[in-house]
């Protein structure tokens, strides 16, 4: 056996969970991404999706994508830097920049590419990247690729952040990168306090709004708009695979920073551009976000309803402030068992285990869409409580 196989062979968690019948990953869905999906021929309520506005199967997005394929084909066959820029890319970027209150925006082929490409590009030699301890993996990987040293501060702890900033030279480049809404815990970054620290210590801030667009701010404009401080945030990042119902991502900033990124970000320059269908679907989703605020209002009605339902039953939901509701289990095998048993009960939820969260914070992620109904939430809460009790999970705070 080669050494590579020997090393990889020591990783046996998937085999162990498969043997127990609780392996939860790569489950094939046989239908469109909606509030009800078909898995193994059975209808199941979907509470594991990131499609917060329920647009992934909206007929208007489908029609826009089909029309774009008919006009432009299925691929741009090159990077944005060379032959892969279409007029619809430029039009979408202009709209996105205006939407978030920045000079310019540019799209990448995935959200992960945005974070890896932007953070690494701005990770200058002699500088510092400061990360929240619960930042998304793409933020961490982007920081690792840069030339700056990387410091982590305690989650949403401004005293910890200030302590790290004090350890930096006042005139050295400093970039704080945070999630607007944290994708597993559902809480919101204290952006006003972070911006105050940026002013005090001559730092810049980048907000990953992957889970904020379509959820926070006017018409879903994100965290900076939610706090009324888009002018104080240096870079705003977003993905299209969630509320926008498509695939890809973007970064928005002032013209000086955008000029640098557009000519130095390797993940932008050396990756193929977003396919026409995805661009058109995002543009149509943006139309809907701007013209149908009632979608977001219903999402928040559902969120308050579901949060109360879980809390009334004693679930530990942490500090969530969003449609992402964590249900803490704090035991890996039991969390995987919850997912398996919930699926049998007709409810799809997802497990969040280490290294996505610390081992002691293992949880079940319950995520809402604007297209859910209150009756569907009631059904799911009842079934999840049944499963937690069956597994004797001490979910009471």
C-alpha positions in Angstrom: 0.0 0.0 0.0 1.3 3.4 -0.9 1.9 5.9 1.9 -0.9 8.2 0.6 -3.4 5.4 0.9 -2.1 4.5 4.3 -2.6 8.0 5.6 -6.0 8.5 4.1 -7.1 5.0 5.3 -6.8 6.2 8.9 -9.9 8.4 8.4 -12.7 6.0 9.1 -15.6 8.2 10.4 -17.7 7.7 7.3 -17.3 3.9 7.4 -18.3 3.9 11.1 -21.4 6.0 10.6 -22.4 3.9 7.5 -22.1 0.8 9.7 -24.4 2.3 12.2 -26.9 3.4 9.4 -26.6 7.1 10.3 -24.3 8.4 7.5 -26.0 11.7 6.5 -24.0 13.1 3.5 -24.4 13.0 -0.3 -28.1 12.1 0.0 -29.6 12.2 -3.5 -32.6 14.5 -4.0 -34.8 13.5 -6.8 -36.7 16.7 -7.3 -36.4 20.5 -7.4 -35.2 22.3 -4.3 -38.5 23.3 -2.7 -40.1 23.2 0.7 -41.0 19.5 -0.2 -38.4 17.4 -1.9 -38.4 13.8 -3.0 -35.7 11.5 -1.4 -35.7 7.7 -2.1 -39.1 8.1 -3.7 -40.6 9.7 -0.5 -41.8 13.3 0.0 -39.8 15.0 2.7 -40.1 18.5 4.2 -36.9 20.5 3.4 -35.4 22.4 6.3 -31.8 22.1 5.3 -31.7 24.5 2.3 -30.0 27.9 2.0 -32.6 29.1 -0.5 -33.9 31.7 2.1 -36.3 33.4 -0.4 -37.4 30.1 -2.0 -36.3 31.2 -5.5 -34.4 28.1 -6.5 -37.4 26.7 -8.3 -39.2 30.0 -9.2 -40.5 29.7 -12.8 -39.3 33.3 -13.5 -35.7 32.3 -12.8 -36.0 29.2 -14.9 -37.4 31.2 -17.8 -34.6 33.8 -17.5 -31.9 31.0 -17.4 -33.4 29.3 -20.5 -33.5 32.5 -22.5 -29.9 33.2 -21.6 -28.8 29.8 -22.8 -30.6 30.3 -26.0 -28.9 33.6 -26.6 -25.4 33.0 -25.2 -25.0 29.2 -25.0 -24.0 27.2 -21.9 -20.6 28.6 -21.2 -18.4 31.6 -21.6 -15.4 29.3 -22.3 -12.9 31.6 -20.6 -12.2 34.0 -17.7 -13.7 37.4 -17.1 -10.2 38.8 -17.6 -10.0 37.7 -21.3 -12.9 36.4 -23.4 -15.4 35.5 -20.7 -17.1 38.9 -20.1 -20.7 39.2 -21.4 -22.8 42.3 -21.5 -25.1 40.7 -18.9 -22.1 40.3 -16.5 -21.5 44.0 -16.7 -25.1 44.9 -16.3 -25.5 42.6 -13.2 -22.4 44.0 -11.6 -23.6 47.6 -12.0 -26.9 46.6 -10.4 -25.2 44.8 -7.5 -22.9 47.7 -6.8 -25.8 50.1 -6.6 -27.8 47.6 -4.5 -25.2 47.5 -1.8 -24.1 51.1 -2.1 -20.6 50.7 -3.5 -18.7 52.1 -6.5 -18.2 48.8 -8.3 -18.7 45.0 -8.1 -17.3 42.0 -9.9 -18.6 38.5 -10.1 -16.7 35.2 -9.5 -17.8 31.7 -10.5 -18.5 30.6 -6.9 -18.8 32.3 -3.5 -15.9 30.3 -2.2 -13.8 31.7 -5.1 -14.7 35.2 -4.0 -13.4 34.7 -0.4 -10.3 32.9 -1.5 -9.6 35.3 -4.3 -10.2 38.6 -2.4 -8.8 37.8 1.0 -5.6 36.2 -0.4 -5.1 39.1 -2.8 -5.5 41.7 0.0 -3.3 39.7 2.4 -0.3 41.9 1.9 3.2 41.1 3.2 3.7 42.7 6.6 0.0 43.0 7.1 -2.6 41.2 9.3 -5.9 39.4 8.5 -8.1 39.3 11.6 -10.8 36.5 11.6 -13.7 35.7 13.8 -13.2 32.3 15.3 -16.4 31.1 13.7 -15.8 32.5 10.2 -16.7 30.3 7.2 -14.1 27.9 5.9 -13.7 29.9 2.7 -12.6 32.9 4.7 -10.1 30.9 6.6 -8.7 29.3 3.4 -8.5 32.7 1.7 -6.5 34.1 4.7 -4.1 31.1 4.5 -3.3 31.8 0.9 -2.3 35.4 1.5 1.1 36.8 2.7 -0.3 38.4 5.9 -0.2 36.9 9.3 -3.5 35.6 10.5 -5.0 36.4 13.9 -8.3 35.0 15.3 -10.5 36.7 17.9 -13.3 35.1 20.0 -16.6 34.9 18.3 -18.4 38.3 18.2 -16.2 39.4 21.2 -15.1 43.0 20.7 -12.7 43.0 23.6 -10.9 40.1 22.0 -10.8 41.8 18.6 -9.4 45.0 20.2 -6.7 43.0 22.0 -5.6 41.6 18.6 -5.7 45.0 16.9 -3.5 46.4 19.7 -0.9 43.8 18.8 -0.7 45.2 15.2 1.4 48.2 14.0 -0.9 51.2 13.5 0.4 51.9 10.0 0.4 48.2 8.8 -2.4 46.8 6.6 -5.1 45.3 8.7 -8.2 43.6 7.3 -11.0 42.3 9.5 -13.1 39.6 7.8 -16.4 38.6 9.3 -19.7 36.8 8.4 -22.7 39.1 8.5 -24.9 36.3 9.6 -23.0 33.2 10.8 -24.1 30.3 8.7 -24.3 27.7 11.5 -25.2 29.7 14.6 -27.5 32.2 12.9 -26.3 35.2 14.9 -25.4 38.6 13.5 -22.0 40.3 13.7 -21.9 43.5 15.8 -20.9 45.6 12.8 -21.2 49.0 14.4 -18.7 48.2 17.1 -16.4 46.5 14.5 -16.4 49.7 12.4 -15.7 51.8 15.4 -12.6 49.6 16.1 -11.6 50.0 12.4 -11.6 53.8 12.8 -9.6 53.6 16.0 -6.9 51.2 14.8 -6.7 52.2 11.1 -8.2 48.9 9.9 -10.5 47.9 7.1 -13.5 45.5 7.3 -14.9 43.0 4.8 -18.3 41.5 5.4 -19.3 38.1 4.0 -23.0 38.5 3.4 -23.6 35.0 2.0 -26.4 34.4 4.5 -27.5 38.0 4.9 -28.7 38.9 1.4 -32.4 38.4 1.0 -32.6 38.3 4.8 -31.3 41.5 6.4 -31.6 45.1 5.3 -34.0 46.9 3.0 -35.2 44.4 0.3 -32.5 42.1 1.6 -29.5 44.4 1.0 -27.5 42.7 3.8 -25.8 43.4 7.1 -24.3 46.8 6.3 -27.7 48.1 5.2 -29.4 46.5 8.2 -27.2 48.7 10.4 -27.3 51.7 8.1 -23.6 51.8 7.6 -22.7 50.7 4.1 -20.5 53.7 3.8 -18.3 52.5 6.7 -17.8 48.9 5.4 -14.9 48.6 3.0 -15.8 45.4 1.1 -19.1 43.5 0.8 -19.2 40.0 -0.4 -22.2 37.8 -1.4 -23.0 34.5 -2.9 -25.7 33.6 -5.4 -26.3 30.0 -4.3 -28.6 31.0 -1.4 -31.3 33.8 -1.6 -30.5 34.4 -5.3 -31.3 30.9 -6.3 -28.3 30.4 -8.6 -24.6 29.9 -8.4 -21.6 32.3 -8.2 -20.6 35.2 -6.0 -19.4 38.8 -6.0 -17.3 41.4 -4.2 -18.2 45.1 -4.1 -16.0 48.0 -2.9 -14.7 51.4 -3.9 -13.1 51.9 -7.3 -9.5 51.9 -6.1 -9.8 48.5 -4.4 -11.8 47.1 -7.2 -9.2 48.1 -9.8 -6.6 46.3 -7.8 -8.7 43.1 -7.3 -9.8 42.9 -11.0 -6.1 42.9 -12.1 -4.6 40.8 -9.3 -7.1 38.3 -7.9 -5.9 35.0 -9.2 -9.2 33.2 -8.6 -10.9 35.8 -10.8 -8.3 36.0 -13.5 -7.7 32.2 -13.8 -11.2 30.9 -13.4 -13.9 30.6 -16.0 -16.6 33.2 -15.6 -20.2 32.6 -14.4 -22.2 30.8 -17.1 -25.0 32.9 -18.8 -27.8 30.9 -17.2 -26.6 31.7 -13.7 -26.1 35.4 -14.5 -29.6 35.7 -15.9 -31.1 33.9 -12.9 -29.3 36.2 -10.4 -30.5 39.2 -12.3 -34.1 38.0 -12.2 -33.8 37.1 -8.5 -32.6 40.7 -7.9 -35.8 42.0 -9.6 -37.9 39.9 -7.3 -36.0 41.0 -4.2 -36.5 44.6 -5.1 -40.2 44.2 -6.1 -41.5 41.7 -3.6 -40.6 42.8 0.0 -43.4 40.6 1.3 -41.3 37.6 0.7 -38.8 38.8 3.3 -41.5 39.9 5.6 -43.0 36.3 5.5 -39.6 34.8 6.1 -39.2 36.8 9.3 -42.8 35.9 10.4 -41.8 32.3 10.0 -38.5 32.9 11.8 -40.1 34.4 14.9 -42.7 31.7 14.9 -40.2 28.8 14.6 -37.8 30.3 17.1 -40.6 30.6 19.7 -41.8 27.1 19.0 -38.4 25.6 19.7 -37.7 27.7 22.7 -41.2 26.9 24.2 -40.2 23.3 24.0 -36.9 23.9 25.8 -34.5 23.5 22.8 -31.2 25.2 23.2 -31.1 27.5 20.1 -28.1 29.6 21.1 -28.0 33.2 20.1 -29.7 33.0 16.7 -31.1 36.2 15.2 -32.0 34.9 11.8 -33.8 32.2 9.8 -30.9 29.8 10.7 -31.9 28.1 13.9 -29.3 25.9 15.6 -30.5 23.1 17.8 -27.6 22.1 20.0 -26.9 18.4 20.5 -23.3 18.6 21.6 -22.7 14.9 20.6 -21.5 13.9 17.1 -23.1 10.5 16.9 -26.4 11.6 18.4 -26.5 14.5 15.9 -26.0 12.1 13.0 -28.7 9.9 14.4 -31.1 12.9 14.7 -30.7 13.5 11.0 -31.4 9.9 10.1 -34.4 9.6 12.3 -35.8 12.9 11.2 -35.6 11.8 7.6 -37.6 8.7 8.5 -40.2 11.1 10.0 -40.3 13.1 6.9 -38.1 16.1 7.8 -34.7 16.9 6.2 -32.3 18.8 8.5 -28.5 18.9 8.4 -25.8 18.1 11.0 -23.1 20.5 11.8 -20.1 18.7 13.4 -16.4 19.4 13.9 -14.5 21.1 12.3 -17.4 23.3 11.1 -18.1 24.0 14.8 -16.1 23.1 18.0 -16.7 19.5 19.2 -18.7 20.8 22.2 -21.0 22.8 19.9 -22.3 20.1 17.6 -25.7 21.0 16.4 -28.6 20.4 14.0 -29.1 23.3 11.6 -32.8 24.1 10.9 -33.1 26.7 8.1 -36.3 28.4 6.9 -37.4 29.5 3.4 -39.9 32.2 2.6 -42.0 29.6 0.8 -42.5 27.5 4.0 -45.9 27.5 5.7 -46.6 27.7 9.4 -48.2 24.3 9.2 -44.9 22.9 7.8 -43.0 24.4 10.7 -45.4 22.9 13.2 -45.0 19.5 11.7 -41.2 19.7 11.7 -40.9 21.0 15.3 -43.1 18.2 16.5 -41.1 15.5 14.7 -37.8 16.9 15.8 -38.9 17.0 19.4 -40.0 13.4 19.1 -36.6 12.4 17.8 -34.7 14.3 20.4 -36.7 12.6 23.1 -36.2 9.2 21.6 -32.5 9.7 21.6 -32.6 11.1 25.2 -30.9 14.3 24.1 -30.8 16.8 27.1 -31.9 19.7 25.0 -33.3 21.7 27.9 -31.2 24.8 28.7 
